[in-house]
Amino acid sequence: MKTFGSLHRDPSKGKIAGVCAGIAEYFGMEIWLVRILTLTGFFLLAPPFFFVGYIAAWFILEKNQGAWQLDQKMKGMQLATTIKCKARGGIMCLRTNQKK
């Protein structure tokens, strides 16, 4: 029997709020499949139910803090590198920091 983790939303992998990404991770499914099922339910089955459910999940589910903090840390490192390079003279410094 498979044990499930905690249900959360994952904004780093999501298109709108990360609700479908969090549900896909929780059930071990592909994100695109959960998105297709959500859109199918929204357009064909019960639009008000899916709309209200998605908005409620957006506010109720907590963010996946690990992924969000790592994303913010990487953005901060990139910004710090760019600022240092511009202070040193621009283009040559930016080229030395690129990964090959």
Order of alpha helices (4+ residues) and beta strands (2+ residues): alpha-alpha-alpha-alpha-alpha
